[in-house]
Amino acid sequence: MNRKFALAATVAAAFAFTPVTASAVLYHYVDWTSANVGGGTASGTITLPDASTVTVDFEAINPNGSAGTLNFVQTSGGTNYWNNNVNGQAPYLSSEVDNAPPDSDIVSLVGGTDTTYKVTLSEAIKDPIMAIVSLGSSASTITYNFDSPFTIVSQDVGFWGGTDTSLSQSGKVLTGTEGHGTIQFIGTFNVFSWTVPNFENWHGFTFGIRTTEAIEPTVLPEPAAIVLFGLGLAGLGFARRCAAKDNSA
């Protein structure tokens, strides 16, 4: 292999296989402003940097269509379950998520019924996240059975400490044993829902978004990836031509 071919091959490989690395981004969480615990509803808003807002409505719906119930909702003040004396906000921070929920706002459930828990957003949201407190315990596992695909993006020891803590995933089912962390829904959503088949004293959650479809429309594939791939293919072609020329000489 001559020096010209080696250089061409190196450049081609650099462009063709340069990874597009992910980095943590800032999320904006729901400010829960009102709730009817007995009526199974809560609502709030998310404010984005451009001052636009997204309305978030949450409701518990029984199989017969009647209203379910919530355990409690913190809309102003109360215990900040998103922070703790063990390791701060660690359960909600990762290479994908730059910030934990900023205040004590939280919605709490107990589950153990056929109730469906439904979130309705006022507009299409790209890859929303759900921060979760204390799903399950060391003595019992609790599941959130979602209707939409998701992935776990962070978890760690949470508000109550201990070491027997985890979130795990199987398809669209999230399982917790004293699990504290964040999941990210994959895609663009106006509505998503889940059920909680088994009873536990309580577990809590809130939601966050990075942007909206209106502000940042989905464009696939990413232009940068196309450019890099194209340059890589061109470089590989050049390298092959150099090799063929050298072999024929």
Rosetta silent file (secondary structure, phi, psi, omega in degrees, C-alpha in Angstrom):
SEQUENCE: MNRKFALAATVAAAFAFTPVTASAVLYHYVDWTSANVGGGTASGTITLPDASTVTVDFEAINPNGSAGTLNFVQTSGGTNYWNNNVNGQAPYLSSEVDNAPPDSDIVSLVGGTDTTYKVTLSEAIKDPIMAIVSLGSSASTITYNFDSPFTIVSQDVGFWGGTDTSLSQSGKVLTGTEGHGTIQFIGTFNVFSWTVPNFENWHGFTFGIRTTEAIEPTVLPEPAAIVLFGLGLAGLGFARRCAAKDNSA
SCORE:     score description
SCORE:     0.000 S_00000001
   1 L     0.000  120.579 -179.974    0.000    0.000    0.000 S_00000001
   2 L   -80.477  174.535 -174.322    1.621    3.316   -1.053 S_00000001
   3 H   -65.308  -38.335 -179.291    1.496    6.532    0.917 S_00000001
   4 H   -63.069  -44.358 -179.663   -1.195    8.122   -1.320 S_00000001
   5 H   -65.741  -41.364 -179.978   -3.539    5.175   -0.914 S_00000001
   6 H   -60.624  -42.304  179.798   -3.004    5.023    2.844 S_00000001
   7 H   -65.149  -43.966 -179.824   -3.859    8.720    3.190 S_00000001
   8 H   -62.304  -42.686 -179.547   -6.977    8.386    1.048 S_00000001
   9 H   -65.023  -38.271  179.774   -8.180    5.373    2.988 S_00000001
  10 H   -64.760  -45.707  178.827   -7.619    7.136    6.305 S_00000001
  11 H   -62.659  -42.736  179.981   -9.589   10.222    5.237 S_00000001
  12 H   -60.613  -46.033 -178.993  -12.405    8.058    3.861 S_00000001
  13 H   -63.423  -38.109 -179.080  -12.687    6.073    7.050 S_00000001
  14 H   -62.327  -41.584 -179.438  -12.716    9.242    9.143 S_00000001
  15 H   -77.844  -39.449 -174.566  -15.692   10.677    7.239 S_00000001
  16 H   -71.104  -30.113 -171.733  -17.605    7.451    6.709 S_00000001
  17 L  -120.356   15.680  175.611  -17.493    6.292   10.297 S_00000001
  18 L   -67.579  119.304 -177.845  -17.395    9.523   12.319 S_00000001
  19 L   -74.030  149.534  172.011  -20.106    9.050   14.976 S_00000001
  20 L   -94.814  101.834 -172.231  -22.748   11.683   15.650 S_00000001
  21 L   -79.701  144.054  177.292  -22.456   11.921   19.418 S_00000001
  22 L   -88.709  151.020  176.493  -25.409   12.695   21.659 S_00000001
  23 L  -137.949  155.452 -178.625  -25.194   15.308   24.362 S_00000001
  24 L   -64.124  143.919  179.420  -27.400   16.240   27.274 S_00000001
  25 E  -126.405  158.870 -179.833  -30.046   18.849   26.539 S_00000001
  26 L   -79.121  130.625  176.358  -32.112   21.182   28.689 S_00000001
  27 L  -110.501  154.125 -179.022  -35.696   20.044   29.371 S_00000001
  28 E  -117.667  123.407 -170.142  -38.640   22.163   30.466 S_00000001
  29 E  -100.442  162.909 -179.648  -40.981   20.576   33.016 S_00000001
  30 L   -68.156  133.264  165.284  -44.668   20.903   33.797 S_00000001
  31 E   -95.368   96.892  179.519  -45.754   23.568   36.233 S_00000001
  32 E   -69.654  121.756 -172.721  -48.769   21.749   37.692 S_00000001
  33 E  -110.931  -20.174  179.745  -51.232   24.508   38.510 S_00000001
  34 E  -152.932  154.768 -179.911  -54.479   22.739   39.441 S_00000001
  35 E  -157.344  149.134  172.061  -55.741   19.313   40.490 S_00000001
  36 E  -127.115   93.119 -172.796  -58.898   17.475   41.525 S_00000001
  37 L   -60.131  -47.238  179.747  -57.643   14.439   43.410 S_00000001
  38 L   -68.146  -27.372  179.322  -61.076   12.853   43.877 S_00000001
  39 L   -92.414   -1.075  173.017  -61.997   13.591   40.284 S_00000001
  40 L    72.054   30.057 -178.570  -58.747   12.143   38.946 S_00000001
  41 E  -130.964  154.390  172.619  -57.508   15.210   37.064 S_00000001
  42 E  -153.240  152.490  178.775  -54.557   17.580   37.058 S_00000001
  43 E  -147.284  157.425 -179.942  -53.395   20.234   34.634 S_00000001
  44 E  -167.618 -173.757 -179.507  -50.442   22.496   34.095 S_00000001
  45 E  -134.920  152.690  171.772  -48.286   24.277   31.548 S_00000001
  46 E  -115.840  126.936  179.583  -44.779   24.005   30.150 S_00000001
  47 E  -106.289  126.490 -178.920  -43.097   27.267   29.202 S_00000001
  48 L   -95.329  166.041 -176.448  -40.388   27.199   26.539 S_00000001
  49 L   -58.706  -27.509  178.950  -37.543   29.714   26.088 S_00000001
  50 L   -83.225    9.204  178.488  -39.414   31.539   23.302 S_00000001
  51 L    76.886    0.777  172.992  -42.244   32.167   25.849 S_00000001
  52 L   -73.554  156.469 -177.724  -44.619   29.789   24.070 S_00000001
  53 E  -127.439  151.952  173.929  -46.518   27.373   26.290 S_00000001
  54 E  -120.450  126.155  178.149  -47.772   23.805   26.053 S_00000001
  55 E   -85.223  137.137 -179.952  -50.800   22.801   28.099 S_00000001
  56 E  -121.884  121.222  177.618  -50.666   19.409   29.825 S_00000001
  57 E  -116.305  131.880 -179.826  -53.858   17.683   30.997 S_00000001
  58 E  -121.621  137.758  178.468  -53.773   14.488   33.036 S_00000001
  59 E  -146.679  146.404  174.044  -56.763   12.291   33.872 S_00000001
  60 E  -102.651  125.265 -173.769  -57.505    8.950   35.500 S_00000001
  61 E  -123.845  121.548  176.989  -60.256    7.057   33.645 S_00000001
  62 L   -75.569  160.707 -178.283  -62.006    3.939   34.960 S_00000001
  63 L   -56.370  -30.190  179.883  -63.030    1.153   32.537 S_00000001
  64 L   -85.777    5.124  178.280  -66.671    2.298   32.651 S_00000001
  65 L    92.768   -8.841  178.940  -65.644    5.826   31.672 S_00000001
  66 L   -75.788  166.448 -178.384  -66.053    7.339   35.131 S_00000001
  67 E   -75.382  135.310  171.857  -63.337    9.395   36.777 S_00000001
  68 L   -84.734 -167.586 -179.850  -60.643    7.592   38.714 S_00000001
  69 L  -127.189  158.741  173.404  -58.772    9.074   41.648 S_00000001
  70 L  -108.925  166.258  177.454  -55.257   10.306   42.346 S_00000001
  71 L   -83.704  -59.703  171.363  -53.267    9.917   45.545 S_00000001
  72 E  -158.366  162.619  176.554  -52.032   13.495   45.864 S_00000001
  73 E  -136.534  128.730  173.248  -50.779   16.351   43.685 S_00000001
  74 E  -100.585  114.636  178.889  -48.288   19.030   44.682 S_00000001
  75 L  -105.399  -16.533 -179.833  -48.910   22.204   42.686 S_00000001
  76 L  -161.297  111.260 -179.156  -47.096   24.662   44.949 S_00000001
  77 L    80.585 -172.185 -176.559  -44.644   23.800   47.694 S_00000001
  78 L    98.811 -174.803 -178.316  -44.318   20.540   49.603 S_00000001
  79 L   -70.734  134.909  175.926  -41.492   18.012   49.702 S_00000001
  80 L   -89.715   92.874 -178.496  -39.084   18.088   46.783 S_00000001
  81 L   -74.900   -7.533  179.247  -38.873   14.380   45.939 S_00000001
  82 L   -83.837   -6.479 -179.767  -36.665   15.165   42.921 S_00000001
  83 L  -130.110  152.263 -179.503  -33.765   16.024   45.214 S_00000001
  84 L  -152.930  169.498 -176.828  -32.309   14.111   48.154 S_00000001
  85 L   -84.486   -5.337 -177.423  -29.507   14.119   50.693 S_00000001
  86 L   -83.663  -56.461 -178.658  -27.854   11.010   49.248 S_00000001
  87 L  -146.779   33.892  173.763  -26.776   12.147   45.797 S_00000001
  88 L    61.938 -126.667 -175.714  -28.812   15.230   44.929 S_00000001
  89 L   -98.794   14.905 -172.861  -30.544   15.093   41.559 S_00000001
  90 H   -51.250  -38.038 -178.418  -28.506   12.180   40.184 S_00000001
  91 H   -60.245  -19.712 -172.018  -31.493    9.911   39.333 S_00000001
  92 H  -113.437   12.509  179.716  -32.711   12.482   36.796 S_00000001
  93 L  -119.759  141.503  179.655  -29.430   13.473   35.128 S_00000001
  94 L  -162.820 -175.020  177.529  -27.666   11.657   32.310 S_00000001
  95 L   -68.296  -14.826  177.831  -25.902   12.105   29.001 S_00000001
  96 L  -100.588  -27.915 -174.364  -29.349   12.727   27.463 S_00000001
  97 E  -121.771  121.644 -172.358  -30.980   14.884   30.172 S_00000001
  98 L   -87.731  -18.369 -172.566  -29.191   17.949   31.516 S_00000001
  99 L  -148.098  144.164  176.353  -31.532   18.941   34.348 S_00000001
 100 L   -83.672  168.433  172.449  -33.897   17.453   36.920 S_00000001
 101 L   -53.118  136.986 -169.402  -37.380   18.834   37.664 S_00000001
 102 L   -84.685  -10.776 -176.180  -36.753   22.264   39.185 S_00000001
 103 L  -146.719 -167.610 -171.608  -39.324   22.293   41.985 S_00000001
 104 L   -87.379   -0.247 -178.290  -41.604   20.140   44.139 S_00000001
 105 L   -57.359  131.957 -178.626  -44.481   19.752   41.640 S_00000001
 106 E  -161.689  149.669  172.217  -45.499   16.087   41.355 S_00000001
 107 E  -112.544  134.981 -174.680  -48.522   13.849   40.635 S_00000001
 108 E  -121.468  138.560  178.770  -48.890   10.719   42.787 S_00000001
 109 E  -125.409  164.584  171.087  -50.712    7.432   42.122 S_00000001
 110 E  -118.683  -22.786  177.910  -51.281    4.174   43.982 S_00000001
 111 E    68.324 -159.078  178.610  -52.458    1.941   41.111 S_00000001
 112 L    84.365   14.955  178.742  -53.920   -1.504   41.652 S_00000001
 113 L  -134.656 -178.541  175.908  -56.989   -0.978   39.470 S_00000001
 114 L   -90.186   16.208 -179.142  -57.980   -1.121   35.801 S_00000001
 115 L   -65.183  139.424  172.571  -57.765    2.658   35.646 S_00000001
 116 E  -100.549  131.946  178.414  -56.086    4.193   32.593 S_00000001
 117 E  -103.861  121.674 -169.223  -53.883    7.227   33.218 S_00000001
 118 E  -124.662  133.189  175.154  -53.900    9.555   30.228 S_00000001
 119 E  -111.781  130.216  177.520  -51.818   12.602   29.331 S_00000001
 120 E  -121.115  124.888 -179.459  -53.035   15.019   26.662 S_00000001
 121 E  -103.749  146.683 -174.456  -50.719   17.685   25.287 S_00000001
 122 E   -73.154  -12.630  175.602  -51.980   20.799   23.525 S_00000001
 123 E  -156.324  170.462 -176.723  -49.678   20.196   20.559 S_00000001
 124 E   -66.015  129.099 -177.257  -47.343   17.624   19.079 S_00000001
 125 E  -117.849  133.088  179.280  -44.306   17.051   21.300 S_00000001
 126 E   -88.580  124.210  172.584  -41.051   15.441   20.191 S_00000001
 127 L    46.600   56.611  177.867  -39.575   12.803   22.516 S_00000001
 128 L   -65.784  158.250  178.442  -41.158   13.953   25.802 S_00000001
 129 E  -117.296  158.810  178.144  -39.699   12.655   29.053 S_00000001
 130 E  -130.824  117.403  175.095  -41.271   11.390   32.271 S_00000001
 131 E   -91.126  136.822 -170.172  -39.424   11.703   35.588 S_00000001
 132 E  -128.900  137.348  177.330  -40.471    9.061   38.131 S_00000001
 133 E  -113.541  127.515  165.902  -40.186    8.815   41.917 S_00000001
 134 E    54.214   53.050  174.880  -40.243    5.544   43.909 S_00000001
 135 E   -81.315  110.619 -177.313  -41.784    3.095   41.447 S_00000001
 136 L    81.528 -174.000  178.970  -42.111   -0.112   43.477 S_00000001
 137 E  -147.996  174.914  178.743  -40.134   -1.091   46.547 S_00000001
 138 L   -64.681  -21.424 -178.521  -37.513   -3.619   47.593 S_00000001
 139 L   -95.855  -15.154 -177.349  -40.381   -5.899   48.653 S_00000001
 140 E  -152.068  141.981  176.530  -42.599   -5.509   45.559 S_00000001
 141 L   -97.901  141.300  179.339  -42.222   -4.638   41.892 S_00000001
 142 E  -123.903  142.693 -179.342  -44.647   -2.251   40.232 S_00000001
 143 E  -118.376  145.540  165.187  -45.161   -1.793   36.503 S_00000001
 144 E  -106.865  114.979 -178.159  -46.246    1.076   34.279 S_00000001
 145 E   -99.809   99.802 -172.993  -47.739   -0.524   31.169 S_00000001
 146 E   -87.594  160.362  174.355  -47.516    2.132   28.446 S_00000001
 147 L   -99.090    1.828 -175.823  -49.210    2.349   25.063 S_00000001
 148 L  -132.551  150.081 -179.145  -46.188    4.089   23.492 S_00000001
 149 L   -70.248  148.571  179.872  -42.522    3.116   23.022 S_00000001
 150 E  -151.975  171.997  172.672  -39.951    4.528   25.416 S_00000001
 151 E  -142.211  148.835  177.872  -36.405    4.081   26.669 S_00000001
 152 E   -80.904  125.041 -177.752  -34.828    4.557   30.109 S_00000001
 153 E  -112.439  -10.493  174.500  -32.402    7.507   29.995 S_00000001
 154 E  -162.628  152.222  170.308  -31.437    7.863   33.664 S_00000001
 155 E  -168.437  154.162  179.564  -31.741    6.184   37.062 S_00000001
 156 L  -172.139  178.179  175.235  -30.013    6.157   40.438 S_00000001
 157 L   -62.273  133.141 -172.298  -30.653    5.899   44.171 S_00000001
 158 L  -107.162 -151.038 -168.312  -33.512    8.252   44.964 S_00000001
 159 L   -57.096  -37.902 -176.291  -35.193   10.166   47.751 S_00000001
 160 L   -93.323    5.902  176.712  -35.391    7.283   50.256 S_00000001
 161 L    68.571 -153.015 -179.147  -31.844    6.035   49.690 S_00000001
 162 L    86.299  173.300 -178.737  -31.011    2.348   49.916 S_00000001
 163 L  -117.623  -19.620 -177.778  -29.240    0.133   47.404 S_00000001
 164 L   -87.333   68.923 -175.861  -31.998   -2.166   46.113 S_00000001
 165 L  -129.034  134.692  177.335  -33.200    0.331   43.526 S_00000001
 166 E  -167.534  153.474  165.646  -33.770   -0.138   39.831 S_00000001
 167 E  -118.809  139.622  175.666  -35.879    0.553   36.774 S_00000001
 168 E  -138.803  163.044 -173.319  -36.012   -2.016   33.983 S_00000001
 169 E  -132.954  140.083  170.054  -37.809   -2.270   30.683 S_00000001
 170 E  -138.053  103.266 -175.356  -39.451   -4.988   28.616 S_00000001
 171 L    63.676 -122.113 -179.946  -41.066   -3.633   25.486 S_00000001
 172 L   -98.808   16.206 -179.016  -43.572   -0.994   26.573 S_00000001
 173 E  -109.393  126.357  176.177  -43.574   -2.121   30.226 S_00000001
 174 E  -103.752  128.690 -179.346  -41.530   -0.270   32.853 S_00000001
 175 E  -116.963  135.372 -179.875  -40.787   -2.178   36.074 S_00000001
 176 E  -127.889  140.017  166.278  -39.554   -0.564   39.280 S_00000001
 177 E  -123.299   92.984 -170.597  -38.149   -1.749   42.608 S_00000001
 178 L    53.430   43.342 -175.632  -37.852    1.570   44.434 S_00000001
 179 E   -82.088  129.604  174.197  -36.989    2.946   40.996 S_00000001
 180 E  -124.191  128.160  179.495  -36.127    6.610   40.544 S_00000001
 181 E   171.857 -164.149 -175.543  -35.247    7.907   37.099 S_00000001
 182 E  -130.441  137.504  170.579  -36.292    9.254   33.733 S_00000001
 183 E  -117.427  152.832  177.732  -37.778    7.644   30.653 S_00000001
 184 E  -121.470  125.893  176.043  -38.030    9.194   27.211 S_00000001
 185 E   -76.492  141.420 -172.389  -40.887    8.436   24.851 S_00000001
 186 L  -102.627  109.057  179.860  -39.715    7.753   21.319 S_00000001
 187 L   128.053 -164.957 -179.214  -41.548    9.738   18.655 S_00000001
 188 E  -116.325  128.264 -169.739  -43.965   12.656   18.439 S_00000001
 189 E  -133.672  144.003  162.919  -47.049   12.617   20.675 S_00000001
 190 E  -104.879  -32.616 -175.702  -50.207   14.517   21.528 S_00000001
 191 E  -139.587  138.936  166.826  -51.571   11.760   23.763 S_00000001
 192 E  -149.680  159.911 -174.454  -50.132    8.776   25.592 S_00000001
 193 E  -149.663  169.777  178.661  -51.399    6.595   28.430 S_00000001
 194 E  -158.773  167.127  174.102  -50.581    3.729   30.766 S_00000001
 195 E  -122.967  160.546  179.208  -52.009    1.424   33.416 S_00000001
 196 L  -131.242   88.723 -170.193  -50.696    0.394   36.852 S_00000001
 197 L   -63.225  -31.395 -173.453  -52.033   -3.118   37.550 S_00000001
 198 L  -109.968  148.451 -177.907  -50.635   -3.556   41.082 S_00000001
 199 E   -82.210  140.736  168.620  -51.156   -1.484   44.227 S_00000001
 200 E  -144.663  154.520 -177.545  -48.379    0.355   46.039 S_00000001
 201 E   -47.301  -53.918  166.696  -48.584    3.039   48.731 S_00000001
 202 E  -172.754  158.260  172.047  -47.581    5.626   46.127 S_00000001
 203 E  -145.385  152.155 -172.782  -45.274    6.538   43.270 S_00000001
 204 E  -131.460  167.080 -177.318  -45.018    9.892   41.547 S_00000001
 205 E  -159.164  166.616  166.591  -44.129   11.499   38.247 S_00000001
 206 E  -152.903  175.334 -175.819  -43.960   14.635   36.143 S_00000001
 207 E  -125.639  155.297  176.305  -43.256   15.403   32.488 S_00000001
 208 E  -144.404  157.137  178.006  -40.772   17.477   30.533 S_00000001
 209 E  -135.698  155.145  175.692  -40.149   18.472   26.931 S_00000001
 210 L   -94.684  -43.700 -177.661  -37.205   19.762   24.941 S_00000001
 211 L  -160.195 -178.043  176.374  -39.123   21.332   22.065 S_00000001
 212 E  -119.767  163.012  178.008  -42.292   20.990   19.998 S_00000001
 213 L   -64.104  -33.244  179.829  -42.902   19.768   16.482 S_00000001
 214 L   -67.024  -38.970 -179.225  -44.054   23.268   15.522 S_00000001
 215 L   -76.786  -40.654 -174.888  -40.813   24.868   16.702 S_00000001
 216 L  -134.669   83.101 -177.662  -38.468   22.163   15.437 S_00000001
 217 L   -60.142  147.801  178.593  -40.045   19.952   12.747 S_00000001
 218 L   -70.023  128.438  175.314  -38.692   16.449   12.376 S_00000001
 219 L  -129.152  114.917 -179.510  -36.250   16.108    9.491 S_00000001
 220 L  -124.825  138.752   -7.404  -34.865   12.630    8.828 S_00000001
 221 L   -77.514  171.189  179.851  -32.138   11.794    8.239 S_00000001
 222 L   -64.415  134.001 -179.618  -30.040   14.536    9.798 S_00000001
 223 H   -55.681  -39.166 -179.481  -28.314   16.673    7.118 S_00000001
 224 H   -61.824  -38.907  179.737  -24.955   16.410    8.887 S_00000001
 225 H   -65.795  -38.030  179.488  -25.150   12.646    8.787 S_00000001
 226 H   -64.224  -44.375 -179.374  -25.920   12.720    5.040 S_00000001
 227 H   -61.861  -47.326 -179.673  -22.948   14.993    4.335 S_00000001
 228 H   -61.398  -42.524 -178.622  -20.562   12.856    6.375 S_00000001
 229 H   -65.564  -41.537  179.434  -21.788    9.665    4.766 S_00000001
 230 H   -63.405  -43.760  177.053  -21.488   11.174    1.281 S_00000001
 231 H   -62.661  -37.999  178.590  -17.959   12.388    1.936 S_00000001
 232 H   -63.209  -44.523  178.339  -17.081    8.986    3.289 S_00000001
 233 H   -63.191  -41.441  178.862  -18.354    7.217    0.171 S_00000001
 234 H   -62.264  -41.604  179.278  -16.505    9.664   -2.065 S_00000001
 235 H   -64.412  -40.357  178.430  -13.304    9.079   -0.114 S_00000001
 236 H   -65.252  -37.964  177.283  -13.647    5.317   -0.335 S_00000001
 237 H   -63.815  -41.634  178.124  -14.200    5.565   -4.074 S_00000001
 238 H   -62.958  -41.825  179.567  -11.092    7.678   -4.463 S_00000001
 239 H   -62.079  -40.746  179.529   -9.097    5.193   -2.388 S_00000001
 240 H   -65.489  -40.090  179.197  -10.230    2.309   -4.595 S_00000001
 241 H   -64.088  -38.706  176.583   -9.286    4.199   -7.756 S_00000001
 242 H   -61.993  -42.045 -178.651   -5.846    4.883   -6.320 S_00000001
 243 H   -65.160  -42.638 -179.302   -5.403    1.207   -5.504 S_00000001
 244 H   -64.251  -40.473  178.668   -6.526    0.110   -8.957 S_00000001
 245 H   -63.474  -43.409 -179.753   -4.160    2.582  -10.614 S_00000001
 246 H   -65.116  -38.332 -178.155   -1.220    1.418   -8.492 S_00000001
 247 H   -69.399  -28.432 -177.537   -1.956   -2.250   -9.177 S_00000001
 248 H   -85.591  -13.484 -177.588   -2.063   -1.687  -12.942 S_00000001
 249 L   -73.898    0.000    0.000    1.217    0.236  -12.988 S_00000001
